[in-house]
Amino acid sequence: MSDDYDSTWVESEEEPEPAAPSKPREKGLQLCNAIYFLQWLWGLILSIFPNWTKKNHQETEPRPFEDRSHSKHEMYRMRNWRAAKDLQRYRHGYPDLDNKVRNPDNVNFKFYMNEKPSQPDNWTIEEMITNWKGKYEQLERNHSYIQWLFPLREPGMNWYAKELTKHEIKLFKESDDAKRRLIESYKMMLDFYGIKLVNRESGAVKRAHHWRKRFNNLNL
């Protein structure tokens, strides 16, 4: 992803007040939220596998919305403003965060090395990537595992999870086992949405055979 997208977030621009959406627009908002989650997930994978960026540059670029009615334009503008703000912070290494180490024990890396289970549920990474793929009910009903599988440098909803540090990112890049497990975790979540990773070198994806059944989860 290039820095061109930064222009969608103007520092001095105030975030518009959200208008109450009507029922016919609810699915559109839900779809936007799911798309931004996948964009965030793709960005995390690219931070560990930067060589994927070159061949997928155009595919990962945000696409401008076509002209729509004023109300829809404002709705998408509000969502895009928030997404652009979050993506800018992520791609530029969270410049608003201090450099103080918040996770001196490297718990995220130890989790991916199968040395430490997730909390509060005590699941190991090998248990997840070995037994959870295709277990859609399991993936749907419990969300405490997300921050363990895909940690960020900022805190999330699971208080037991720790922020990812720059030192851990370096450890990830140097460990074949950690990278292998991260790819398996990524494939598991792609499968949940009916998507398949077809090339580990380029990062290319395509619809999986069951995409018609699973793709609707982007709306739900």
C-alpha positions in Angstrom: 0.0 0.0 0.0 1.3 3.4 -0.9 1.3 6.6 1.1 -1.0 8.2 -1.5 -4.0 7.2 0.6 -2.8 9.6 3.4 -4.5 12.4 1.4 -7.9 11.0 2.5 -7.1 12.0 6.1 -6.6 15.7 6.6 -5.2 16.5 10.0 -7.4 19.6 10.5 -10.6 18.0 9.2 -13.2 17.3 11.8 -14.9 14.0 11.8 -18.5 14.4 10.7 -21.3 13.5 13.1 -22.7 10.1 12.1 -26.2 10.3 10.7 -28.7 7.7 11.8 -28.8 5.2 8.9 -32.0 3.9 7.6 -32.6 0.2 7.6 -31.8 -0.3 3.9 -28.3 1.0 4.5 -27.5 -1.2 7.4 -26.1 -4.0 5.3 -23.9 -1.4 3.5 -22.4 -0.2 6.7 -21.8 -3.8 7.9 -20.1 -4.6 4.7 -17.8 -1.6 5.1 -16.9 -2.7 8.6 -16.0 -6.2 7.4 -14.0 -4.8 4.4 -12.0 -2.5 6.8 -11.3 -5.6 9.0 -9.9 -7.5 6.0 -7.8 -4.4 5.0 -6.4 -4.3 8.5 -5.7 -8.0 8.5 -4.0 -7.7 5.0 -1.9 -4.8 6.3 -0.7 -7.0 9.3 0.3 -9.8 6.9 2.2 -7.4 4.7 4.2 -6.0 7.6 5.6 -9.5 8.1 5.8 -10.4 4.4 6.7 -7.1 2.7 7.6 -8.9 -0.6 3.9 -9.4 -1.2 3.5 -5.6 -1.6 5.1 -5.4 -5.0 2.8 -7.8 -6.9 -0.4 -6.8 -5.0 0.1 -3.0 -5.0 -2.9 -2.2 -7.2 -5.2 -4.8 -5.6 -4.6 -3.5 -2.1 -5.1 0.2 -3.0 -8.4 1.6 -1.7 -10.7 2.3 -4.6 -12.6 5.6 -4.8 -16.3 5.3 -4.5 -18.4 6.2 -7.6 -20.8 9.1 -7.5 -23.8 8.3 -5.4 -26.6 10.2 -3.8 -25.7 12.8 -1.2 -26.8 10.7 1.8 -24.8 7.7 0.7 -21.8 9.8 -0.1 -21.8 11.2 3.5 -22.2 7.7 4.9 -19.2 6.3 3.0 -17.2 9.5 3.7 -17.6 9.1 7.4 -16.6 5.4 7.3 -13.7 6.2 4.9 -12.4 9.0 7.1 -12.2 6.7 10.1 -10.7 3.9 8.2 -8.1 6.2 6.6 -7.2 7.5 10.0 -6.7 4.0 11.4 -4.8 2.8 8.4 -2.4 5.8 8.4 -1.6 5.2 12.1 -0.9 1.5 11.3 1.2 2.0 8.2 3.3 4.7 9.8 4.1 2.7 12.9 1.6 4.4 15.2 3.5 7.8 15.5 1.2 8.9 18.3 2.5 6.0 20.5 5.6 6.4 22.6 8.5 4.1 22.2 8.3 2.6 25.7 8.2 -1.2 25.7 4.8 -2.3 26.9 5.4 -6.0 26.4 8.9 -6.9 27.7 8.2 -10.6 27.9 7.5 -10.9 24.1 4.2 -12.8 24.9 3.0 -12.5 21.3 6.1 -14.1 19.9 6.1 -16.8 22.6 2.5 -17.5 21.7 3.4 -18.0 18.0 6.4 -20.2 19.0 3.8 -22.4 20.9 5.5 -21.6 24.2 2.6 -19.7 25.7 -1.2 -20.2 25.4 -3.7 -17.4 24.8 -5.5 -15.8 27.7 -8.1 -16.1 29.2 -8.9 -19.3 27.3 -5.6 -21.2 27.3 -5.5 -22.1 23.6 -2.2 -22.8 21.9 -1.4 -21.6 18.4 -1.0 -25.1 17.2 -4.3 -26.1 18.6 -6.0 -23.2 16.7 -4.4 -23.7 13.3 -4.6 -27.5 13.5 -8.2 -27.9 14.7 -10.1 -24.7 14.1 -10.0 -24.4 10.3 -13.6 -25.0 9.0 -15.0 -24.8 12.5 -17.0 -21.8 11.7 -19.2 -21.9 14.8 -16.1 -21.9 17.0 -14.6 -18.9 15.1 -17.9 -17.0 15.2 -18.9 -17.3 18.8 -15.6 -16.4 20.5 -13.6 -13.3 19.6 -10.9 -13.4 22.4 -8.5 -15.2 20.1 -8.3 -12.5 17.4 -5.8 -10.3 19.2 -3.6 -13.3 19.8 -3.7 -14.4 16.2 -3.3 -10.9 14.8 -1.8 -8.6 17.5 -1.4 -4.9 16.9 0.7 -2.2 18.6 -2.4 -0.8 20.2 -4.6 -2.3 22.9 -7.9 -4.0 21.9 -10.9 -5.5 23.6 -9.1 -8.5 25.2 -7.4 -7.1 28.2 -5.3 -10.3 28.6 -3.7 -9.7 25.2 -0.5 -7.6 24.9 0.4 -5.0 22.4 2.8 -6.1 19.6 6.2 -4.5 20.0 8.7 -3.5 17.2 11.1 -6.0 18.8 8.6 -8.8 18.3 8.0 -7.8 14.7 11.7 -8.2 14.2 11.6 -11.7 15.9 8.7 -12.7 13.7 10.6 -11.8 10.5 13.5 -13.9 11.7 11.5 -17.0 12.6 10.3 -19.5 10.0 8.1 -21.2 12.5 6.4 -18.0 13.5 5.9 -16.9 9.9 4.5 -20.3 9.0 2.0 -20.2 11.8 1.0 -16.7 10.9 0.2 -17.7 7.3 -1.8 -20.7 8.6 -3.8 -18.3 10.9 -4.3 -16.0 7.9 -5.5 -18.9 5.7 -7.9 -20.0 8.5 -9.6 -16.5 8.6 -9.7 -16.2 4.8 -11.5 -19.6 4.7 -14.0 -18.2 7.2 -15.0 -15.6 4.6 -14.9 -18.0 1.6 -11.5 -16.8 0.3 -8.4 -18.9 -0.5 -4.7 -18.0 -0.5 -3.3 -19.4 -3.8 0.2 -18.1 -3.9 2.3 -17.7 -0.7 5.0 -15.8 -2.6 2.8 -13.1 -4.1 0.0 -13.2 -1.6 -2.6 -13.7 -4.4 -6.1 -14.8 -3.3 -9.3 -16.1 -5.0 -12.8 -17.3 -4.1 -12.9 -20.6 -2.4 -15.2 -23.4 -3.5 -17.7 -22.5 -0.7 -17.6 -18.8 -1.1 -21.3 -18.4 -1.8 -22.1 -19.8 1.7 -19.3 -18.0 3.5 -19.1 -14.6 1.8 -22.4 -13.5 3.4 -20.5 -13.2 6.7 -19.0 -9.9 5.3 -22.6 -8.5 5.6 -23.3 -10.0 9.0 
